[in-house]
Each structure stands twice: as C-alpha cells, then as structure tokens.
Amino acid sequence: MRVATRFRMPLAAAVGLLLLLGSLNAAAAELTFGVHPYLPAAELLARLTPLTDHLASKSGHRLTISIAPDYAEHIERTLAGRYDVAFLGPVSFVEVLERGGPDRTLARLEIRGSPTFHGIIFTRDDSPLTTLGQLAGQRMAFGDPHSTMSHLVPRHMLQQAGVPLERLGGHAFLRNHVNVVFGVLAGDFAAGAVKEDVFDEQRHRGLRVLARSPAISEHLFVARRGLDAAIVEDLRRAMLAVHTEPGGRELLNRFNRDLTALVPVTAADYDNLRRILHELPAEARP
C-alpha cells in the first residue's frame, strides 16, 4: 500500500518563493504616469516618452503617460490614486500633501546641477518698465492658477512689491508658460511670469527680466499610496541612476535641455514654499 505524505517546504524556502512571486508580480506591473499640462500635450509626449521608455526598461514596469487637461484635474487624479506615478510642480505637491495625498517621493529634477529653481517676471526688451512696482495699473499674464512659477510665487513677489492683484490694470490666465511668453510678445500684456528655463529658451525673441524669484525646490515625481513598495523602490532606483546610464544624459536633455540628473527629495524640501503660500490671500491659495 502506498501511503500519501504531506509535502513540507522549509520556512526559508517558502519565504523565498513568496518573495519571488511578489517580484514577478511587480515586474509585470503596468503603471499610469500622470503629467500636468505645463506645455502643449504633443510637446510633453515628445519630451517624456524617451525617458519613460528608459525607466520601464530599467525598472521592469511599463509606464503609460496620461496628461490632464489642466492643473486642477491633475491634482484631483493624483489625490484619487488614478496615477501610479505623478509628475508634480512644487505648489501642486504642497497642495496634495495638505489634502492628505501621496507623500512617497521618488526623485526631483536637478537643473544645471541644482535641485532648486526660480521663476521670472519678465517684459519685452522695448518696455519702459524696470521694477515690479511699476506694474501697478498694467496688465499681467499668468499661466495656470495652480502653477508655481507662472502664478503663485510671482503673485507673492508682486504682493511684496506693493502690487497685489487688485492694483494691476488686469490679468489673465493663459494655461501654460509658452502662451504667457507669446501673450507678452504680442503686446496684450505688459509683463508675464514663467519658469526660468522657459524664459531662457524664449528670451531671444526680445524679452527682459524684471525680477527673479527665491529658490524653490524643483518639480518632482511621487508614487501613489498603496503602490507596491518593491515597485516604488524599483522606480526610485531607476530614476536616480538615469544620469549614470549610457545615453542617460541625452534622455534627460530631451525632457529638459538643462536637466542634469534626477536626485533624492523629501517633503521637507518644500517648507519655504509652504510659507510663501500661507502669506498669499486665502482666495489665491490652491
């Protein structure tokens, strides 16, 4: 008679099998990569796709880019967990944190060797304006209401210069930084506010700096709450290593021509921005 026996797996082997199965499951993950529309969608796709393809090949997780129609919707999708990975502007990140959203930071941008950046309030070369105070009574172009450097930080700068919004001759939100540049060039606005790298790309068209913002921690990538910890670590490791990989610097430069690396980041890096936002009128805050 043959007697059935129960197979017993050693504990260490069982744990190893579970880890293996978990890693295989993580390797098969298909992730949504959410981006806010700070540039036209076609340009964002062209800039980001080579980088997300590289991250997918290094981490083993496929990344599908999703571009929200505006900043507010991007934030809502991030809060709702509709993105596995979100690329956020600094103000958007602060808002997400204060509304109980994901705080699992992956990496932030390092531009020209610095993980902080500035905004520029600018005018045309032929403008008589030389100070922010002279913008009283003038029309001002902003990007999106939730934008760090095309609205909120510049608005604080104007407030500090004695030109709160009600002292302007008018203002408009033009959705993105590029639209702000062309709004000023067309003469529809006396001045505008954009990120410094956008200004540097466009200044040859006939633009001049009026003021430069304080240093703010750069844009960053975050992972949604509940995303498998192994996947989060795979993505973080892949992001932080991009600049060391063959062809990695070229990929970074396609995303942003001055991007030198993706570097470590924590929520505390945005504390000075929180202070600025709290000094704005309540109606201006995200």
C-alpha positions in Angstrom: 0.0 0.0 0.0 1.3 3.5 -0.9 0.9 6.0 1.9 0.3 9.6 1.0 2.7 12.0 2.7 2.2 15.8 3.0 4.9 17.8 1.4 6.5 20.3 3.8 8.6 23.2 2.4 11.3 24.6 4.7 10.3 28.0 6.1 13.3 29.8 4.4 12.3 28.3 1.0 8.7 29.3 1.5 9.7 32.9 2.2 11.9 32.9 -0.8 9.1 31.6 -3.0 6.8 34.3 -1.8 9.4 37.0 -2.5 10.0 35.6 -5.9 6.3 35.5 -6.7 5.9 39.1 -5.4 8.8 40.3 -7.6 7.4 38.5 -10.6 4.0 40.2 -10.0 5.8 43.6 -9.6 7.7 43.1 -12.8 4.5 42.7 -14.7 3.1 46.0 -13.4 1.6 48.4 -15.9 1.7 51.9 -14.4 0.0 55.2 -15.3 2.4 58.1 -15.4 0.5 61.4 -14.8 1.7 64.8 -16.0 0.3 68.3 -15.6 0.0 70.4 -18.8 2.7 72.9 -18.3 3.5 72.6 -22.0 1.3 71.6 -25.0 0.4 67.9 -24.9 2.3 67.0 -28.1 5.5 68.6 -26.8 5.2 66.9 -23.4 4.8 63.5 -25.1 7.8 64.1 -27.3 9.9 65.2 -24.3 8.8 62.5 -21.8 8.3 59.3 -23.9 12.1 58.5 -24.3 12.5 58.9 -20.5 9.5 56.8 -19.5 10.6 54.1 -22.0 14.1 54.0 -20.4 12.6 53.8 -16.9 10.4 51.0 -18.0 13.3 49.0 -19.4 15.4 49.6 -16.2 12.6 49.0 -13.6 10.6 46.3 -15.4 7.4 48.3 -15.1 5.6 49.7 -18.2 4.7 53.4 -17.9 1.8 54.9 -19.9 1.8 58.7 -20.0 -1.5 60.5 -19.1 -1.8 64.3 -19.5 -4.6 66.0 -17.5 -6.5 68.8 -19.3 -5.5 71.3 -16.5 -3.6 71.6 -13.3 -6.7 71.2 -11.1 -7.7 67.9 -12.7 -4.1 66.7 -12.5 -4.2 67.2 -8.7 -7.6 65.5 -8.4 -6.4 62.5 -10.3 -3.3 62.3 -8.1 -5.4 62.5 -4.9 -7.8 59.9 -6.2 -5.0 57.4 -6.9 -5.6 57.4 -10.7 -1.9 57.8 -11.3 0.6 55.3 -10.1 3.3 57.9 -10.6 2.7 61.6 -10.8 5.0 64.4 -12.0 4.1 67.4 -9.9 5.0 71.1 -9.7 6.1 72.2 -6.3 2.8 74.1 -5.5 0.8 71.1 -6.6 2.8 68.8 -4.4 2.2 71.1 -1.4 -1.5 71.1 -2.1 -1.5 67.3 -2.5 0.3 66.9 0.9 -2.0 69.3 2.7 -5.1 67.4 1.3 -3.8 64.1 2.6 -2.5 62.8 -0.8 0.6 60.7 -1.6 3.9 61.7 0.1 6.0 58.8 -1.3 8.6 60.9 -3.1 10.7 59.3 -5.8 13.0 62.0 -7.2 13.2 65.6 -8.2 14.7 67.4 -11.1 18.3 68.8 -10.9 18.6 71.6 -13.5 22.2 72.7 -14.3 23.4 70.9 -11.2 20.8 72.4 -8.8 17.6 70.8 -7.4 16.0 74.2 -6.9 14.7 76.7 -9.4 13.5 80.2 -10.0 10.6 82.0 -11.7 11.0 85.1 -13.8 8.6 88.0 -14.1 9.6 89.5 -17.5 8.7 92.1 -20.0 9.6 93.0 -23.6 13.0 94.5 -24.4 11.4 97.7 -25.6 9.2 98.1 -22.5 9.9 101.1 -20.2 9.3 99.0 -17.1 12.3 98.4 -14.8 10.7 97.4 -11.4 7.8 95.3 -10.2 6.3 98.4 -8.5 5.7 99.9 -12.0 3.3 97.1 -12.8 0.6 98.9 -10.9 -2.1 99.7 -13.4 -0.6 97.3 -16.0 -1.9 94.0 -17.4 -0.2 90.9 -16.3 -0.1 87.4 -17.9 -0.1 84.3 -15.7 -0.2 80.6 -16.7 -2.4 78.2 -14.7 -3.9 79.4 -11.4 -2.1 76.3 -9.7 1.2 76.9 -11.3 4.2 77.5 -9.0 6.2 79.8 -11.3 3.6 81.2 -13.6 1.2 82.4 -10.9 1.6 81.7 -7.2 5.2 82.6 -6.4 5.2 85.6 -8.8 1.9 86.7 -7.2 3.7 86.7 -3.9 6.6 88.7 -5.4 4.1 91.3 -6.7 2.4 91.4 -3.3 5.8 92.0 -1.6 6.5 94.8 -4.1 3.2 96.6 -3.2 1.3 95.4 -6.2 -1.4 93.0 -5.1 -3.7 91.6 -7.8 -6.3 94.4 -7.3 -3.6 97.1 -8.1 -2.9 95.6 -11.6 -4.7 97.0 -14.6 -5.9 93.5 -15.3 -4.7 89.9 -15.6 -5.4 86.7 -17.3 -4.6 83.0 -17.0 -3.2 81.6 -20.3 -3.0 77.9 -19.4 0.8 77.4 -19.9 4.2 79.1 -19.9 4.6 79.3 -23.6 1.2 81.1 -24.0 2.4 83.6 -21.4 5.5 84.4 -23.5 3.5 85.0 -26.6 0.9 87.0 -24.8 3.6 89.5 -23.7 5.3 89.5 -27.1 2.0 90.2 -28.8 1.6 93.3 -26.6 -1.6 92.0 -24.9 0.2 92.2 -21.5 2.9 94.4 -20.1 4.6 91.5 -18.2 4.3 87.8 -17.6 5.5 85.1 -15.3 7.2 81.8 -16.3 9.8 79.3 -15.1 13.4 80.4 -15.7 14.2 77.6 -18.1 11.2 78.6 -20.3 12.3 82.2 -20.2 15.9 81.3 -21.1 14.5 79.3 -24.1 12.4 82.2 -25.3 14.4 85.3 -24.3 16.0 85.6 -27.8 12.6 86.7 -29.1 13.0 90.0 -27.3 12.4 89.5 -23.6 13.9 91.1 -20.5 13.9 90.1 -16.8 12.1 92.3 -14.3 12.6 90.1 -11.2 13.8 86.7 -10.2 12.0 84.6 -7.6 13.6 83.0 -4.5 14.9 79.4 -4.9 12.1 76.8 -4.7 12.6 73.0 -4.7 12.2 71.6 -8.2 9.4 69.6 -9.8 9.3 66.0 -8.5 7.9 62.5 -9.1 5.7 60.8 -6.4 4.2 57.4 -6.1 0.5 56.8 -5.1 -0.4 55.5 -1.7 -0.8 51.7 -1.9 1.6 51.1 -4.8 3.7 48.0 -4.0 6.8 49.0 -2.0 9.0 46.9 -4.3 7.7 48.8 -7.4 8.3 52.1 -5.7 11.9 51.2 -4.9 12.4 49.9 -8.5 11.2 53.2 -9.9 13.2 55.3 -7.4 16.4 53.4 -8.1 15.9 53.7 -11.9 15.2 57.4 -11.7 18.2 58.2 -9.5 20.5 56.2 -11.8 19.4 57.7 -15.2 22.3 60.2 -15.5 24.8 57.4 -14.9 23.5 55.1 -17.7 24.8 55.1 -21.2 22.8 57.7 -23.1 21.1 58.7 -19.9 22.1 62.4 -20.1 20.7 62.6 -23.6 17.4 61.2 -22.4 17.3 63.8 -19.6 18.2 66.6 -22.0 15.3 65.6 -24.3 13.0 66.1 -21.3 14.6 69.4 -20.4 17.7 70.6 -22.2 19.3 71.7 -18.9 18.3 68.6 -16.8 21.5 67.1 -15.4 20.0 64.4 -13.1 17.1 63.1 -11.1 18.1 63.4 -7.4 16.7 62.5 -3.9 13.9 64.5 -2.4 11.8 64.7 0.8 8.7 66.6 1.6 10.7 68.9 3.9 12.4 70.4 0.8 9.2 72.3 0.2 8.8 74.1 3.6 9.8 77.5 2.3 7.2 77.2 -0.5 4.5 76.4 2.2 5.4 79.7 3.9 5.0 81.7 0.7 1.7 80.1 0.0 0.4 80.8 3.5 1.3 84.5 3.1 -1.0 84.8 0.0 -4.6 85.9 0.3 -6.8 82.9 1.0 -8.6 83.2 -2.3 -5.3 82.8 -4.1 -4.1 79.6 -2.4 -4.7 76.2 -4.1 
